[in-house]
Structure formats: structure tokens, C-alpha cells
Amino acid sequence: MKKSNLKSKLSYASGDVYGGGSFLIFSLFYMNFLVLVEGLPVLATTLIILIGKVWDAVTDPLMGRLSDKTRNKFGRRRFYFLLGIIPVFLSFVMLFYSFGITNITGKIVYYVFAYMFFGSAFTLVMVPYNAILSDMTDDYNERTSYTTLRMCFSGATSLLAAVIPGMIINGVGGASIGPAQTKGYLAMALVFGALFGLCWLFAFLGTKEKKEVPEIRKITLKDWVSVFRLKPYRNFLGIFLFFQVCVDLVLALFIFYVDIVVLQYKSYTLIMGVLLVSQLIFMIINGEIAKRKGKVFPLYIGLPLWIAVTLMFIFVDSTTPVFVICLFAALIGYGASAGNLATWSMLSDIYDIDECVTAQRREGIYSGITTFLRKFTSGIAIFILGIGLSAMGFDQNEYNILKSKVADFDPATYAQTNIVVGIKWIFIALPAVLLAGCLVFAFLNKMNQKRFNSVIKALDSFHKKGDLSLLSPDEIADTETATGVGRDKLWNK
């Protein structure tokens, strides 16, 4: 690997230090922080998250369009990496610190604003980030290589984010969960906020963009809606959203499952660590598989394996040895690595397919809509999950009080209640259904390296000749299959 190419890949991958790290810290700690440290009702916390996702409905697509229109010496996308450094830092700190507000209503209002600010900062950098890879290389396997390293950085940061925040929180704020941990959460947020801000400086300094950019075109509502007419994009969304919602729900439920279903909270860090380490290791393996068999192929192995493991949790209870749960976590890590690699590496190919059909470069629009849909569907899913848990009678705050302050409270007896049985079946059934849906869309996917190369050649032919005269009949057929439209509808300005 050339030194300059390695620098480019490392710089690109550093952006997902923020994407992976902030996401995991948010998933593992935020609801606990709001409920147990700040004292907010569980339903209020899910409402805060939902409002933030609705806000993303405005900011994500607009940011995508803005990055498409941006023209300056720093580039269309890289400019926002530089611009986002301070907002990324400040917004992450504000997520975990309310500046002395004591009124519950005041806290709810404040955290709605803080989460909207965090979502805006995330959008500011991640939407251009998800759009930039097609500018950096148009080689099918190189894009897989970039994405593999990106996912490794994301996985490694997630591993650190699963362990170090808790150490900082407990070290500064004490091990007793509650308001006393406020300073611990602030210290954690300052440390990781600084790390997340710096990662965008590295991404800005080492990434690159094409010097030739398309002319700015007026975009109407019809243009926004038109992205959903692209059949390969609809297929991609099926794979992407089913998988990402599954990951979000599993992370949201995982601590409950380990704590109150199998009564292994003392081993939670070990189990989560095994999952994240295995995901990181298998990411490299799946990257090589994707280069040889195509980007969607790892899903054919990883998703059925994850479904099988999920169903095995039917037989797991408090008597199950920890090493068995760790083994299951490792196998889930394999499935998670396959899904993350496939979904994120496939996105950049959509931009080229769209240009082949519309004669437009709309990376920002696709990135903005995809980022929004990913966050919005997850927000809706978590909100519904919160309503479901409340309807079942589960109150996390009440459970922690019972466990820590009631002398004769028996977690094993509580684990036999209908509430805990319900949580167990949600943890099993939801991932199985969502992964099965993802797998169906994966089997319907038509893109592979040969067809992608035909799309790139078709773009070259359109740019040079205005038609497909540089392609063979087989390459034209591959282009039609990859784009999902006939020859007469390609390059339709």
C-alpha cells in the first residue's frame, strides 16, 4: 500500500471515531444518565430522543443539499469537517451536563435542546462524511478497503467507549448510580468530546476531493422525492434500515437482558467487550470476503448466523455459564461486522448508479436522506420500545431502587415475573424479525463488482460520447441490471 494511500485511508477512517464512539456512548449511557442521574421519567427520555429525530428530518436533507452546493478552496465536504470541530465538542458535553438546572420540566426542555444541538453537530460532519468516499476513489474494491478501515476505527473506538466512560464516571463521580455521578459524566463528556472534535481535524487534513465538481443545479421537491424512484436505492434502504434498527434495539435492550434476565450484570463489561472485540476482528475478515465475493456477500453468512444465535437465547437463563453468553456475543459480533461493512460500503455505489440514470451527482442529497432515515427510524423504534416497556410495567429507576435499597429483594424471583419474561422475548423476537427482513433485501440486491465496473464505464462513455458507444452489449446489460432501468432511461437529464 502506498504511503499516501495509507494516509488517505487513515484520515478518512478517523471520522468514524466520532460516528462509532459517540453512538455507542449514547446508546449505552444516555437513557441511564437521564433517568438515574438527572431523574427524568423514562417516557420523557424517549420523547426527548424522538423530538431530536424529528429535528433531523429538517437538518439532514438540508445539510446534504448544502454540501452539494458548497464551493470553496477546502472542498465541498472537507470544509464541514473543519467547521464542525467546535460544535462536535460542545454538543457532546451539553448532552451530559445541565448546568445546575434542578426543575424537572426545565431539564426536559434543556435536554431537548441539547439533543437537537448534538444532532445538528452530528449532521454537520457526518452527512458530508458519508458523501465524500465516492470523490476519493471510484474503484469498487478500494471503496471496500476504505470502508473496512473506517469500520475498524469505529469498532475500536466503540470498544474503548464501552469501557473507558464507565471508568471515568465511576472514578470521578463514584460507583453508586445516581445524582452523585453528575461530575463523573461531565468529566467523561469533556474527555470524549475533545477526542471527537480532534478526529475531524485529522479527517480534514488527510482526505481529498475531486477538483472537477458538477455545476450547481436548482433542486425542487420533486428532485428530493425522486431518489426513492431509484430501485437500487430502495433495495439499499431495505438492507440498511432493517439492520441498523436491529443494532439500535439490541444495544438498548442488551443491558436489561444481561442485568435482569440472566442476572449477569457483574459480567456485563466482559460480555460487551467480547462482542466489540469480535466485531473488530471479524471486520477485517469480512472485508476480505467482500473484496472477493462482493459487498453484499458477508450478509449471507453473518445474518443467518446472528438469527441462529438470537434463537439460542431462548434457552439462556441465570444458570447459563458466562462463557456461553460470551460465545454468543462473539457470534453476534460477526453478524454485526458483516452488516456494518456491507451497508456503509454499498452507499457510495448508489451515487454512481444515480448519476448513470439522472446525469446528476447528488451525493449530498442521498447522504442527507439516508442519515435522516437511519436516525428517524431508530428514534421511532426506541420510542415504541419505551412505550412497550412502560406498558409492561417495567420501570428501570424503580428496579434499581429495589435492587439497591430493599433488603429482601431477590433478583432471581423478579426474573421469573411476566415483565422480565416479556423483555426476554422482545430481545429474541425483534432482532430475528428485523434481520430476516434485512436478509430478504440482501438476496434481492443486484450489484456486484462486474456490474459496478460497467456502471463506471458507462459514466465515462456518457461523459465522452454522450451515449453508450464505448460499452459492449454485455456491459450495457450489466449496467441495466445494476441501475434497474432500461437503456433508453439512462442518462435521463
C-alpha positions in Angstrom: 0.0 0.0 0.0 1.3 3.4 -1.0 2.2 5.7 1.9 -0.1 8.5 0.5 -2.9 6.0 0.1 -2.5 4.7 3.6 -2.6 8.3 4.9 -5.8 9.0 3.0 -7.4 5.8 4.3 -6.4 6.5 7.9 -7.6 10.1 7.7 -10.9 9.0 6.2 -11.4 6.3 8.8 -10.7 8.7 11.7 -14.0 10.4 11.0 -15.9 7.4 12.3 -14.1 7.7 15.7 -16.9 10.1 16.3 -19.6 8.2 14.4 -18.9 4.9 16.3 -17.8 6.3 19.6 -20.5 8.8 20.2 -23.2 6.4 19.0 -22.1 3.7 21.5 -21.7 6.1 24.4 -25.2 7.5 23.7 -26.7 4.0 23.3 -25.2 2.6 26.5 -25.3 5.6 28.8 -27.7 8.3 27.8 -31.0 6.8 28.9 -29.4 5.7 32.2 -28.0 9.2 32.7 -31.3 11.0 32.1 -33.3 8.6 34.2 -31.0 7.6 37.1 -28.7 10.7 37.4 -30.9 13.5 36.2 -34.2 11.9 37.5 -36.3 12.2 34.3 -39.2 9.8 33.7 -38.4 7.0 31.2 -41.1 8.1 28.8 -39.7 11.7 28.8 -36.3 10.4 27.8 -37.7 8.5 24.8 -39.7 11.7 23.9 -36.5 13.8 24.0 -34.9 11.3 21.6 -37.9 11.3 19.3 -38.0 15.1 19.1 -34.4 15.1 18.2 -35.0 12.6 15.4 -37.9 14.8 14.0 -35.5 17.7 14.0 -33.2 15.6 11.9 -35.9 15.4 9.3 -35.1 19.1 8.6 -31.4 19.3 9.1 -30.1 16.1 7.4 -31.5 16.6 3.9 -30.7 20.3 4.0 -27.1 19.6 5.0 -26.8 17.1 2.2 -28.0 19.7 -0.3 -25.8 22.4 1.3 -22.7 20.3 0.9 -23.6 19.6 -2.8 -23.8 23.4 -3.4 -20.7 24.4 -1.4 -17.8 25.7 -3.4 -14.6 26.9 -1.7 -10.9 26.1 -1.5 -11.3 23.5 1.2 -13.8 21.4 -0.9 -17.5 20.7 -0.8 -17.3 18.2 2.0 -14.0 18.7 3.8 -14.9 22.2 4.7 -17.6 21.0 7.1 -15.1 18.7 8.9 -13.2 21.8 9.9 -16.3 23.8 10.7 -17.7 21.0 12.9 -14.8 20.6 15.3 -16.1 23.1 18.0 -19.9 22.2 17.7 -19.0 18.5 18.0 -17.1 19.1 21.2 -19.7 21.5 22.8 -22.8 19.5 21.8 -21.4 16.3 23.3 -20.6 18.0 26.6 -24.1 19.5 26.7 -25.6 16.1 26.4 -24.3 15.1 29.8 -24.4 18.3 31.8 -27.4 20.6 32.6 -25.5 23.5 34.2 -27.3 23.2 37.6 -30.9 23.1 36.4 -33.0 21.4 39.1 -36.6 21.7 37.9 -37.7 18.5 36.0 -39.6 20.5 33.3 -36.6 22.7 32.9 -34.3 19.7 32.5 -36.6 18.2 29.9 -36.6 21.4 27.9 -32.9 21.8 28.2 -32.1 18.2 27.1 -34.5 18.5 24.1 -32.3 21.5 23.1 -29.1 19.7 23.9 -30.0 16.7 21.9 -31.2 18.8 19.0 -27.8 20.6 19.1 -26.0 17.2 19.2 -28.0 16.0 16.3 -27.2 19.2 14.3 -23.4 18.8 15.0 -23.6 15.2 14.0 -25.4 16.1 10.8 -22.9 18.9 10.1 -20.0 16.5 9.8 -21.5 13.0 9.2 -23.6 13.9 6.1 -20.6 15.3 4.2 -18.5 12.4 5.5 -20.9 9.8 4.2 -20.8 11.5 0.8 -17.1 12.0 0.3 -15.9 8.5 -0.4 -17.1 8.4 -4.0 -14.9 11.5 -4.5 -11.9 9.7 -3.0 -11.9 6.7 -5.3 -14.2 5.1 -7.9 -12.6 1.6 -7.5 -15.0 -1.0 -6.2 -12.6 -2.9 -4.0 -10.8 0.3 -2.9 -14.1 1.6 -1.6 -14.5 -1.6 0.3 -10.9 -1.2 1.7 -11.7 2.4 2.8 -14.9 1.2 4.5 -13.2 -1.7 6.2 -10.7 0.5 7.8 -13.4 3.0 8.7 -15.4 0.3 10.4 -12.3 -0.9 12.2 -11.7 2.6 13.6 -15.4 2.7 14.5 -15.2 -0.7 16.2 -12.0 0.1 18.1 -13.5 3.4 19.4 -16.7 1.5 20.3 -14.6 -0.9 22.4 -12.9 2.0 24.2 -16.3 3.7 24.6 -17.8 0.6 26.2 -15.1 0.6 28.9 -13.4 3.9 29.5 -16.5 6.1 30.0 -17.6 3.9 32.9 -14.2 4.1 34.4 -14.2 7.9 34.2 -17.7 8.2 35.5 -17.1 5.9 38.5 -13.6 7.3 39.2 -14.8 10.9 39.4 -18.4 10.5 40.4 -18.4 7.3 42.4 -19.7 3.8 41.7 -23.1 4.5 43.2 -25.6 5.2 40.3 -27.4 8.4 41.0 -27.1 12.2 41.1 -23.7 12.0 42.7 -22.3 10.9 39.4 -23.0 14.2 37.7 -19.3 15.3 37.9 -18.3 11.9 36.5 -20.5 12.3 33.5 -19.2 15.8 32.9 -15.6 14.6 33.1 -16.3 11.8 30.6 -18.1 14.2 28.2 -15.1 16.6 28.3 -12.6 13.8 27.5 -14.6 12.2 24.7 -15.9 15.5 23.4 -12.3 16.6 22.9 -11.4 13.3 21.2 -14.4 13.5 18.9 -13.5 17.1 17.9 -9.9 16.3 17.1 -10.8 13.3 14.9 -12.4 15.8 12.4 -9.2 17.8 12.3 -7.4 14.6 11.1 -10.1 13.8 8.7 -9.9 17.3 7.2 -6.1 17.3 6.9 -5.9 13.9 5.1 -8.9 13.4 2.9 -9.3 14.7 -0.6 -11.9 15.6 -3.1 -12.2 15.8 -6.9 -11.1 19.1 -8.3 -13.8 19.0 -11.0 -17.2 19.4 -9.5 -20.6 19.5 -11.2 -22.4 22.7 -11.8 -25.0 23.8 -9.2 -28.5 22.9 -10.2 -31.7 24.0 -8.8 -33.3 21.3 -6.7 -37.1 21.0 -6.3 -39.3 18.9 -4.0 -39.7 16.5 -6.9 -35.9 16.0 -7.0 -35.9 15.1 -3.3 -38.7 12.6 -3.8 -37.1 11.2 -7.0 -34.3 9.4 -5.1 -36.9 6.9 -3.9 -37.7 6.0 -7.5 -34.2 4.5 -7.9 -34.7 0.8 -7.4 -31.2 0.0 -6.2 -31.5 2.8 -3.5 -34.8 1.3 -2.3 -33.2 -2.0 -2.0 -30.2 -0.5 -0.2 -32.6 1.2 2.3 -34.3 -2.1 3.0 -30.9 -3.7 3.9 -29.6 -0.6 5.7 -32.7 0.3 7.8 -33.6 -3.2 8.9 -30.1 -3.8 10.0 -29.4 -0.5 11.8 -32.7 -0.5 13.7 -31.9 -4.1 14.8 -28.5 -2.9 16.1 -30.1 0.0 18.0 -32.7 -2.1 19.6 -30.2 -4.8 20.6 -28.0 -2.2 22.2 -30.9 -0.6 24.0 -32.1 -3.9 25.4 -28.7 -5.6 26.0 -28.0 -4.1 29.4 -31.6 -5.0 30.6 -31.2 -8.6 29.3 -27.8 -9.1 30.9 -28.9 -7.5 34.2 -32.4 -8.6 34.9 -33.0 -11.7 32.6 -29.7 -13.7 33.1 -28.6 -11.8 36.3 -25.0 -11.3 35.0 -24.6 -7.6 35.4 -21.2 -8.1 37.0 -20.1 -9.6 33.7 -21.7 -7.0 31.5 -18.4 -5.3 30.6 -16.8 -8.6 29.8 -19.7 -9.7 27.6 -19.9 -6.4 25.8 -16.1 -6.3 25.4 -16.2 -9.8 23.7 -18.9 -8.6 21.3 -17.0 -5.5 20.3 -13.6 -7.2 20.0 -15.0 -10.0 17.9 -16.7 -7.4 15.7 -13.4 -5.6 15.2 -11.6 -8.8 14.3 -14.3 -10.1 12.0 -14.5 -6.8 10.3 -11.1 -7.5 8.7 -12.2 -11.0 7.7 -15.4 -9.7 6.2 -13.5 -7.0 4.3 -11.5 -9.7 2.5 -14.6 -11.7 1.8 -16.3 -8.6 0.4 -13.4 -7.9 -2.0 -13.6 -11.5 -3.3 -17.3 -12.1 -3.3 -18.9 -8.7 -3.4 -20.1 -6.2 -0.8 -23.4 -7.9 0.0 -21.9 -11.5 0.4 -20.9 -11.1 4.0 -24.6 -10.7 4.9 -25.3 -14.1 3.5 -23.1 -15.6 6.3 -23.4 -13.1 9.1 -27.2 -12.5 9.2 -28.3 -16.2 9.3 -25.6 -16.8 12.0 -26.9 -13.9 14.1 -30.5 -15.1 13.7 -29.5 -18.6 14.8 -27.7 -17.2 17.9 -30.6 -15.0 18.7 -32.9 -18.0 18.8 -30.5 -19.8 21.0 -31.1 -17.1 23.7 -34.4 -18.9 24.2 -32.5 -21.5 26.3 -30.3 -18.9 28.2 -31.2 -18.1 31.8 -29.4 -17.2 35.1 -27.8 -20.7 35.3 -26.1 -20.4 31.9 -22.3 -20.1 32.2 -20.9 -16.7 31.3 -18.5 -18.2 28.7 -21.6 -19.5 26.8 -23.1 -16.0 26.8 -19.7 -14.6 25.7 -19.6 -17.1 22.8 -23.0 -16.0 21.7 -21.8 -12.3 21.9 -18.8 -13.1 19.8 -21.0 -14.7 17.1 -23.3 -11.6 17.2 -20.2 -9.6 16.7 -19.5 -11.5 13.5 -23.0 -10.7 12.2 -22.7 -7.0 13.3 -19.4 -6.6 11.4 -20.9 -8.1 8.3 -23.9 -5.8 8.4 -21.9 -2.6 9.1 -19.3 -3.3 6.5 -21.9 -4.2 3.8 -24.3 -1.3 4.4 -21.8 1.5 4.6 -19.7 0.3 1.7 -22.7 -0.1 -0.5 -23.9 3.5 0.0 -21.1 5.2 -2.1 -22.0 3.0 -5.1 -25.6 4.4 -5.1 -24.2 7.8 -6.1 -22.6 6.4 -9.3 -25.8 4.5 -10.1 -27.9 7.6 -9.7 -25.6 9.6 -12.0 -25.9 6.9 -14.6 -29.7 7.3 -14.5 -30.1 11.1 -13.9 -26.8 12.6 -15.2 -26.5 14.3 -11.8 -24.1 14.0 -8.9 -26.3 14.1 -5.8 -24.1 12.5 -3.1 -25.2 15.1 -0.5 -28.9 14.6 -1.1 -28.6 10.8 -0.8 -26.3 11.1 2.2 -28.6 13.5 4.0 -31.8 11.4 3.4 -30.0 8.2 4.4 -28.6 9.7 7.6 -32.0 11.1 8.4 -33.9 7.9 7.8 -31.3 5.9 9.8 -31.8 8.2 12.8 -35.5 8.7 12.4 -36.4 5.0 12.2 -34.2 4.3 15.1 -35.8 7.1 17.1 -39.3 5.8 16.4 -38.2 2.2 17.2 -36.7 3.3 20.6 -39.7 5.4 21.4 -42.1 2.5 20.7 -39.8 0.2 22.7 -40.0 2.7 25.6 -43.8 2.7 25.4 -43.8 -1.1 25.3 -41.6 -1.4 28.3 -43.8 1.1 30.2 -47.0 -0.8 29.2 -45.5 -4.0 30.5 -44.9 -2.3 33.9 -41.1 -2.1 33.7 -39.5 1.0 35.4 -35.7 1.0 35.3 -35.5 3.5 38.1 -37.8 1.6 40.3 -35.9 -1.7 39.6 -32.5 -0.1 40.6 -34.1 1.3 43.8 -35.5 -2.2 44.7 -32.1 -3.9 43.9 -30.0 -1.4 45.9 -32.3 -0.4 48.9 -34.7 -3.2 49.6 -33.1 -5.8 51.8 -35.2 -8.8 50.9 -35.4 -8.1 47.2 -34.5 -11.3 45.2 -33.4 -10.6 41.6 -33.9 -14.3 40.8 -37.5 -14.2 41.8 -38.0 -10.9 39.9 -36.5 -12.6 36.8 -39.5 -15.0 36.8 -42.1 -12.2 36.5 -44.0 -11.6 33.4 -42.2 -8.3 32.9 -38.8 -10.0 32.7 -40.2 -12.8 30.5 -41.6 -10.1 28.2 -38.2 -8.4 27.9 -36.5 -11.7 27.1 -38.9 -12.4 24.3 -38.6 -8.9 22.9 -34.8 -9.3 22.9 -35.2 -12.5 21.0 -38.1 -11.8 18.6 -37.3 -8.3 17.4 -33.7 -9.0 16.1 -34.8 -12.2 14.5 -37.6 -10.5 12.5 -35.5 -7.4 11.6 -32.5 -9.5 10.5 -34.8 -11.8 8.4 -36.1 -8.6 6.7 -32.6 -7.4 6.0 -31.7 -10.8 4.5 -34.6 -10.7 2.1 -33.5 -7.4 0.7 -29.9 -8.7 0.6 -30.9 -11.6 -1.7 -32.7 -9.1 -4.0 -29.6 -6.9 -4.4 -28.2 -6.9 -8.0 -24.9 -5.1 -7.6 -21.5 -6.9 -7.8 -18.0 -5.8 -8.9 -18.5 -6.7 -12.6 -21.8 -4.7 -12.8 -20.3 -1.8 -10.9 -17.3 -1.6 -13.3 -19.9 -1.5 -16.2 -21.6 1.5 -14.5 -18.3 3.3 -14.1 -17.5 2.6 -17.8 -21.0 3.8 -18.8 -20.4 7.1 -16.9 -17.1 7.5 -18.8 -18.8 6.8 -22.1 -21.6 9.3 -21.4 -19.1 12.0 -20.4 -17.0 11.5 -23.5 -19.5 10.4 -26.1 -22.9 11.3 -24.8 -24.0 7.7 -25.3 -23.0 4.0 -24.5 -20.9 3.5 -27.6 -17.8 2.6 -25.6 -19.6 -0.4 -24.0 -20.1 -3.9 -25.2 -23.6 -5.5 -25.3 -22.7 -7.5 -22.1 -21.6 -4.3 -20.3 -24.8 -2.5 -21.3 -26.8 -5.4 -20.0 -24.9 -5.3 -16.7 -25.5 -1.5 -16.5 -29.2 -2.0 -16.9 -29.3 -4.7 -14.2 -27.3 -2.6 -11.8 -29.4 0.6 -12.3 -32.7 -1.2 -12.5 -33.7 0.7 -15.7 -33.6 0.1 -19.4 -31.0 1.6 -21.8 -33.5 4.2 -23.0 -33.9 5.6 -19.5 -30.2 6.0 -18.7 -28.6 9.5 -18.6 -32.1 11.0 -18.5 -31.4 14.6 -17.9 
